Amino acid sequence: QVQLVESGGGLVQAGGSLRLSCTASGSIRSISDMGWYRQAPGKQRELVSSINSGGSTNYADSVKGRFTISRDNAKNTVYLQMNSLKPEDTAVYYCKCNVFLSAGLRGTYWGQGTQVTVSS
């Protein structure tokens, strides 16, 4: 099995910064895509950013120029640097990883979520 543990959320004023981390552990052979999603109260979960094994990135229009995704393959960790935060960035942030397991199987795993609150 695979576990994803997130950290780095919290309360910040508008214009501030936070850095989220998500580390995968377990019977992992490799990880292909890694990404961050968010879900605000009363809204559907949406993709914030993703990064593939080659380092190619993708961002939602609402965060382009403010958020940066990166990964450390040796640590099975994905990061999300969030700058110039806005109140509308307030949400629970989840990481998601597509994992190739040591047993030769593949699976998609989600973290437990970390709360990001941006005050105006």
C-alpha positions as CSV (number, residue, x, y, z in Angstrom):
1,Q,0.0,0.0,0.0
2,V,0.9,3.6,-0.4
3,Q,0.4,6.5,2.0
4,L,0.5,10.2,1.2
5,V,1.3,12.7,4.0
6,E,0.7,16.4,3.4
7,S,2.0,19.3,5.4
8,G,2.4,23.1,5.1
9,G,-1.1,24.4,5.2
10,G,-2.2,27.1,7.6
11,L,-3.6,30.6,8.0
12,V,-2.0,33.5,6.1
13,Q,-2.9,37.0,5.2
14,A,-3.6,38.0,1.6
15,G,-0.4,38.5,-0.3
16,G,1.4,36.0,1.8
17,S,3.0,32.7,1.0
18,L,2.8,29.1,1.9
19,R,4.6,25.9,0.8
20,L,2.8,22.6,0.7
21,S,4.6,19.3,0.8
22,C,3.3,15.8,0.1
23,T,5.5,12.7,0.6
24,A,4.6,9.2,-0.6
25,S,5.7,6.1,1.2
26,G,5.1,2.4,0.8
27,S,5.8,-0.2,-1.8
28,I,6.7,2.3,-4.5
29,R,8.6,1.5,-7.6
30,S,8.2,4.8,-9.3
31,I,5.7,7.7,-9.4
32,S,4.5,9.2,-12.7
33,D,2.2,12.2,-12.4
34,M,2.0,14.1,-9.1
35,G,-0.5,16.9,-8.6
36,W,-2.3,19.2,-6.2
37,Y,-6.1,19.7,-6.1
38,R,-8.2,21.9,-4.0
39,Q,-11.8,22.0,-2.8
40,A,-13.5,25.0,-1.3
41,P,-16.7,24.8,0.7
42,G,-19.7,24.1,-1.6
43,K,-17.5,23.7,-4.7
44,Q,-16.2,20.7,-6.6
45,R,-12.6,19.6,-6.3
46,E,-10.4,21.2,-9.0
47,L,-6.9,20.7,-10.3
48,V,-4.5,23.3,-9.2
49,S,-1.3,22.0,-10.7
50,S,0.4,18.8,-11.9
51,I,3.9,17.7,-12.8
52,N,4.9,14.5,-14.6
53,S,8.0,12.3,-14.2
54,G,9.8,14.4,-16.8
55,G,9.2,17.6,-15.0
56,S,6.5,19.1,-17.3
57,T,4.1,21.2,-15.4
58,N,0.5,22.3,-15.8
59,Y,-1.4,25.0,-13.9
60,A,-4.9,26.2,-13.5
61,D,-5.3,29.7,-15.0
62,S,-6.3,31.1,-11.6
63,V,-2.9,30.3,-10.1
64,K,-0.5,30.8,-13.1
65,G,2.3,33.1,-12.2
66,R,1.7,32.8,-8.4
67,F,2.1,29.0,-7.7
68,T,5.0,26.8,-8.6
69,I,5.0,23.0,-8.4
70,S,8.1,20.9,-8.1
71,R,9.1,17.4,-7.1
72,D,12.0,15.5,-5.6
73,N,12.0,12.0,-7.0
74,A,14.6,10.7,-4.6
75,K,12.2,11.7,-1.7
76,N,8.9,10.8,-3.5
77,T,7.8,14.3,-2.6
78,V,5.9,17.0,-4.4
79,Y,5.8,20.6,-3.4
80,L,3.5,23.5,-4.1
81,Q,5.0,27.0,-3.5
82,M,2.1,29.4,-3.2
83,N,2.9,33.1,-3.4
84,S,0.6,36.2,-3.6
85,L,-2.2,34.3,-2.0
86,K,-5.7,35.5,-2.3
87,P,-8.8,34.9,-0.2
88,E,-10.2,32.9,-3.1
89,D,-7.3,30.4,-2.7
90,T,-8.9,29.3,0.6
91,A,-9.6,25.6,0.4
92,V,-8.6,22.1,1.5
93,Y,-5.6,21.1,-0.7
94,Y,-5.1,17.5,-1.7
95,C,-2.1,15.8,-3.4
96,K,-2.6,13.0,-5.8
97,C,0.0,10.6,-7.1
98,N,-0.1,7.9,-9.8
99,V,2.1,5.2,-8.5
100,F,3.8,2.1,-10.0
101,L,3.9,-0.4,-7.2
102,S,6.7,-2.8,-6.5
103,A,4.4,-5.7,-7.3
104,G,4.0,-4.4,-10.8
105,L,0.6,-2.9,-10.2
106,R,-0.5,0.7,-10.7
107,G,-2.7,2.9,-8.5
108,T,-3.9,6.4,-7.8
109,Y,-3.6,7.7,-4.3
110,W,-4.8,10.8,-2.5
111,G,-3.5,12.6,0.6
112,Q,-5.7,13.4,3.5
113,G,-5.9,17.1,2.7
114,T,-4.4,20.2,4.3
115,Q,-6.4,23.4,5.0
116,V,-5.2,26.7,3.5
117,T,-7.0,29.8,4.7
118,V,-6.2,33.2,3.3
119,S,-7.6,36.2,5.2
120,S,-8.4,39.5,3.6
